[in-house]
Amino acid sequence: MALYIQAYPRRRWRRHFHMAQMDACDIWLPVNIREDEDAFELTALVPGLKADDLDIQVIEDVLRIEGEYKTEDGEYLLQELPVGTFRRTLRFSTPLDAEHVEATIKDGVLTLHLPKAESARPKRIKIASK
């Protein structure tokens, strides 16, 4: 069994992504999304950021998350923590109810509860028996 280790595997991917995007930022924000009948649940790791450091917008079926990791002055022996701006735009399969979106940050984890618009929710139809 052989184990191959690639130095900086994400750097090449990140560079490729930036070349493909016109409005590329410094950092890629990875997210997890779950779906149930009434809403989507999005989580993202945002270590060290507070609510004021993020800008979240919802327009119909598009979600945009923007933020910036501030740089600290001084020299580092090793610097692996993120530094710079990020922007993530996601298009959902159904319209979202922007009025009822809830966002929380706890222990460096951003959680968004994105309810589906009423028109996108499944309707239950009762069948009358005679």
C-alpha positions as CSV (number, residue, x, y, z in Angstrom):
1,M,0.0,0.0,0.0
2,A,1.4,3.4,-1.0
3,L,0.6,6.7,0.7
4,Y,1.2,9.8,-1.4
5,I,1.3,13.1,0.3
6,Q,0.8,16.2,-1.8
7,A,2.3,19.5,-0.5
8,Y,-0.4,22.2,-0.2
9,P,-3.2,20.3,-2.0
10,R,-5.8,23.1,-1.4
11,R,-3.5,25.8,-2.7
12,R,-3.6,24.5,-6.3
13,W,-7.4,24.0,-6.1
14,R,-7.9,27.5,-4.7
15,R,-5.7,29.0,-7.4
16,H,-7.8,27.2,-10.0
17,F,-11.0,28.4,-8.5
18,H,-9.8,32.0,-8.4
19,M,-8.9,31.8,-12.1
20,A,-12.5,30.7,-12.8
21,Q,-14.2,33.4,-10.8
22,M,-14.3,37.1,-11.9
23,D,-14.9,38.4,-8.4
24,A,-12.6,36.0,-6.5
25,C,-11.6,36.7,-2.9
26,D,-8.6,35.5,-0.8
27,I,-10.4,32.7,0.9
28,W,-12.9,30.0,0.0
29,L,-15.6,29.5,2.6
30,P,-16.7,25.8,2.8
31,V,-20.2,25.1,4.0
32,N,-22.5,22.2,4.9
33,I,-26.1,22.4,3.9
34,R,-29.0,20.2,5.1
35,E,-32.6,20.2,3.8
36,D,-35.9,19.3,5.4
37,E,-39.5,19.9,4.3
38,D,-39.6,23.5,5.5
39,A,-36.1,24.9,5.5
40,F,-32.4,24.6,4.8
41,E,-29.7,24.5,7.5
42,L,-26.3,25.9,6.6
43,T,-23.2,25.7,8.8
44,A,-19.8,27.2,8.1
45,L,-16.6,27.5,10.2
46,V,-15.7,31.1,10.8
47,P,-13.1,31.0,13.6
48,G,-12.4,34.3,15.3
49,L,-15.2,36.2,13.6
50,K,-18.0,38.0,15.3
51,A,-21.5,38.9,14.0
52,D,-20.3,42.4,13.0
53,D,-17.5,40.9,10.8
54,L,-20.0,39.2,8.5
55,D,-22.5,40.5,5.9
56,I,-25.3,38.0,5.0
57,Q,-27.8,38.8,2.3
58,V,-30.8,36.8,0.9
59,I,-32.6,37.7,-2.3
60,E,-35.2,35.2,-3.5
61,D,-33.2,31.9,-3.9
62,V,-29.7,33.4,-3.6
63,L,-27.6,33.6,-0.4
64,R,-24.4,35.7,-0.1
65,I,-22.0,35.5,2.8
66,E,-19.2,38.0,3.0
67,G,-16.5,38.7,5.6
68,E,-12.9,39.4,6.3
69,Y,-10.3,37.9,8.6
70,K,-8.2,40.7,9.9
71,T,-4.4,40.5,9.8
72,E,-2.4,40.8,12.9
73,D,0.9,42.7,12.9
74,G,4.1,40.9,13.6
75,E,6.2,38.1,12.2
76,Y,5.2,34.5,12.3
77,L,7.2,31.3,12.3
78,L,4.2,29.5,10.9
79,Q,1.0,31.1,9.7
80,E,-1.9,28.8,8.8
81,L,-4.9,30.7,10.1
82,P,-7.0,32.4,7.4
83,V,-6.2,36.0,6.5
84,G,-8.1,38.1,4.0
85,T,-11.6,38.5,2.6
86,F,-14.1,35.8,1.6
87,R,-17.4,35.8,-0.3
88,R,-19.7,32.8,-0.9
89,T,-22.7,33.0,-3.1
90,L,-25.1,30.0,-3.2
91,R,-28.2,29.5,-5.4
92,F,-30.9,27.3,-3.8
93,S,-33.4,25.1,-5.7
94,T,-36.3,26.9,-4.1
95,P,-37.0,30.5,-3.1
96,L,-36.1,31.4,0.5
97,D,-38.2,33.4,3.1
98,A,-35.8,36.3,3.7
99,E,-37.9,37.7,6.5
100,H,-37.5,34.7,8.7
101,V,-33.8,33.8,8.2
102,E,-32.0,33.2,11.5
103,A,-28.2,33.4,11.9
104,T,-26.1,32.6,14.9
105,I,-22.4,32.3,15.7
106,K,-21.3,30.1,18.5
107,D,-17.7,28.8,19.1
108,G,-16.6,29.8,15.6
109,V,-19.5,28.1,13.8
110,L,-21.9,30.1,11.8
111,T,-25.4,28.5,11.6
112,L,-28.1,29.8,9.2
113,H,-31.7,28.6,9.4
114,L,-33.1,29.4,5.9
115,P,-36.8,28.8,5.7
116,K,-38.3,28.1,2.3
117,A,-40.8,30.5,0.9
118,E,-44.5,29.5,1.5
119,S,-44.9,29.0,-2.3
120,A,-42.0,26.5,-2.3
121,R,-43.3,24.3,0.6
122,P,-45.1,21.1,-0.1
123,K,-48.9,21.3,0.3
124,R,-50.8,18.4,1.9
125,I,-54.1,17.8,0.2
126,K,-56.7,15.9,2.2
127,I,-58.9,13.5,0.2
128,A,-62.6,13.5,1.1
129,S,-64.1,10.1,1.3
130,K,-67.7,9.5,0.4
